[in-house]
């Protein structure tokens, strides 16, 4: 049985998966107090580099002083966290883009019943904006949901 995933566990699993698929990690969150995008990765395609921006959450608090530390987030907290991921992704989608890159956004979340239920409710919205979802179980990415190849 797996223990609860911290945000950095989710990030580690996603970065490992990306590197195995030929991506280079440009930047990644390595500590909880880090601000900015959780993961920025690149991959060279035919004539343009793909830039992938990923926002991630865990399934428990990473702050050892928090009352939620080591306890799973409840459904209302999960809903708020997914909303925060979507806002951060909207910021990425709104930033100025350079013509030499193809841009892709994604969110990375624990693979469990509650996270999947909330994502399934908004899947048409995610598809309309081409936002991929990385599901993480244990130390690995268990599934990637996307309109096009990530």
C-alpha positions as CSV (number, residue, x, y, z in Angstrom):
1,X,0.0,0.0,0.0
2,X,1.2,3.5,-0.9
3,X,1.5,6.3,1.6
4,X,-0.1,9.7,0.9
5,X,1.7,11.7,-1.8
6,X,3.2,15.1,-1.0
7,X,3.3,17.7,-3.8
8,X,7.0,17.1,-4.3
9,X,6.4,13.3,-4.7
10,X,3.9,14.1,-7.5
11,X,6.5,16.5,-9.1
12,X,9.3,13.8,-8.8
13,X,7.1,11.2,-10.5
14,X,6.1,13.6,-13.3
15,X,9.7,14.7,-13.9
16,X,10.9,11.0,-14.0
17,X,8.2,10.2,-16.5
18,X,9.0,13.2,-18.7
19,X,12.7,12.4,-18.7
20,X,12.0,8.8,-19.7
21,X,10.1,10.1,-22.7
22,X,12.8,12.4,-23.9
23,X,12.0,15.7,-22.1
24,X,14.6,17.9,-20.5
25,X,13.5,19.5,-17.2
26,X,14.3,23.2,-17.4
27,X,12.9,24.1,-14.0
28,X,11.2,22.2,-11.2
29,X,10.0,22.9,-7.7
30,X,12.4,21.4,-5.2
31,X,11.1,22.8,-2.0
32,X,7.6,23.8,-0.7
33,X,8.3,27.5,-0.4
34,X,9.3,27.7,-4.1
35,X,7.2,30.2,-6.1
36,X,6.7,29.9,-9.9
37,X,5.7,27.0,-12.1
38,X,6.0,23.5,-10.6
39,X,7.6,22.0,-13.7
40,X,8.8,23.4,-16.9
41,X,10.1,20.9,-19.5
42,X,11.1,20.9,-23.1
43,X,11.3,18.5,-25.9
44,X,12.5,19.0,-29.4
45,X,10.0,18.1,-32.1
46,X,10.5,18.3,-35.8
47,X,11.3,22.0,-36.1
48,X,10.0,23.6,-32.9
49,X,10.6,22.9,-29.3
50,X,7.6,21.9,-27.1
51,X,7.5,23.8,-23.8
52,X,5.4,22.0,-21.2
53,X,4.3,23.9,-18.1
54,X,2.9,21.7,-15.2
55,X,1.2,22.6,-12.0
56,X,1.0,19.9,-9.3
57,X,-0.7,19.1,-6.0
58,X,-0.4,16.3,-3.5
59,X,-2.9,14.5,-1.4
60,X,-1.8,15.8,2.0
61,X,-0.1,18.9,3.4
62,X,3.7,19.0,3.0
63,X,4.0,21.4,5.9
64,X,4.9,19.5,9.0
65,X,3.4,22.2,11.2
66,X,0.0,22.0,9.5
67,X,-3.0,20.2,11.0
68,X,-3.5,18.4,7.7
69,X,0.1,17.0,7.6
70,X,-0.1,13.3,7.0
71,X,-3.9,13.4,6.7
72,X,-5.6,13.1,3.3
73,X,-7.3,16.3,2.0
74,X,-11.1,16.2,2.2
75,X,-13.3,16.7,-0.9
76,X,-13.8,20.4,-0.4
77,X,-10.0,20.9,-0.1
78,X,-9.4,18.9,-3.2
79,X,-11.9,21.0,-5.1
80,X,-10.1,24.2,-3.9
81,X,-6.7,22.8,-4.9
82,X,-7.9,21.8,-8.4
83,X,-9.3,25.3,-8.7
84,X,-6.0,26.8,-7.8
85,X,-4.2,24.6,-10.3
86,X,-6.6,25.8,-13.0
87,X,-6.0,29.4,-12.1
88,X,-2.2,28.9,-12.3
89,X,-2.7,27.1,-15.6
90,X,-4.8,30.1,-16.9
91,X,-2.0,32.4,-16.0
92,X,0.4,30.3,-18.1
93,X,-2.0,30.2,-21.0
94,X,-2.3,34.0,-20.7
95,X,1.5,34.8,-20.8
96,X,3.1,36.1,-24.0
97,X,4.4,33.4,-26.2
98,X,7.4,33.1,-28.5
99,X,6.9,31.9,-32.0
100,X,9.7,29.4,-31.9
101,X,8.0,27.2,-29.3
102,X,4.9,25.1,-29.1
103,X,3.3,25.6,-25.7
104,X,1.4,22.9,-23.7
105,X,0.0,23.1,-20.2
106,X,-0.9,20.3,-17.7
107,X,-1.8,19.6,-14.2
108,X,-0.4,16.7,-12.1
109,X,-2.6,15.2,-9.3
110,X,-2.8,12.1,-7.2
111,X,-4.6,9.2,-8.8
112,X,-7.4,8.5,-6.4
113,X,-11.2,8.4,-6.5
114,X,-11.9,12.0,-5.4
115,X,-9.3,13.6,-7.7
116,X,-10.6,11.6,-10.7
117,X,-14.2,12.5,-9.9
118,X,-13.5,16.2,-9.9
119,X,-11.4,16.0,-13.1
120,X,-14.1,14.0,-14.8
121,X,-16.6,16.8,-14.1
122,X,-14.5,19.4,-15.9
123,X,-12.9,17.2,-18.6
124,X,-14.7,18.9,-21.5
125,X,-13.4,22.2,-20.2
126,X,-9.8,20.8,-19.9
127,X,-10.1,19.3,-23.4
128,X,-11.3,22.7,-24.9
129,X,-8.1,24.4,-23.6
130,X,-5.9,21.4,-24.3
131,X,-4.8,21.0,-20.7
132,X,-3.4,17.5,-20.0
133,X,-3.8,15.7,-16.7
134,X,-1.0,13.6,-15.2
135,X,-2.3,11.1,-12.7
136,X,0.3,9.9,-10.2
137,X,0.1,6.7,-8.1
138,X,2.9,5.7,-5.8
139,X,6.2,6.8,-7.4
140,X,5.0,6.7,-11.0
141,X,2.7,8.4,-13.4
142,X,-0.2,6.0,-13.8
143,X,-2.0,7.7,-16.7
144,X,-1.9,10.8,-18.8
145,X,-5.1,12.2,-20.2
146,X,-4.6,14.6,-23.1
147,X,-6.1,15.7,-26.5
148,X,-2.8,15.4,-28.1
149,X,0.5,13.7,-27.4
150,X,2.4,15.1,-24.5
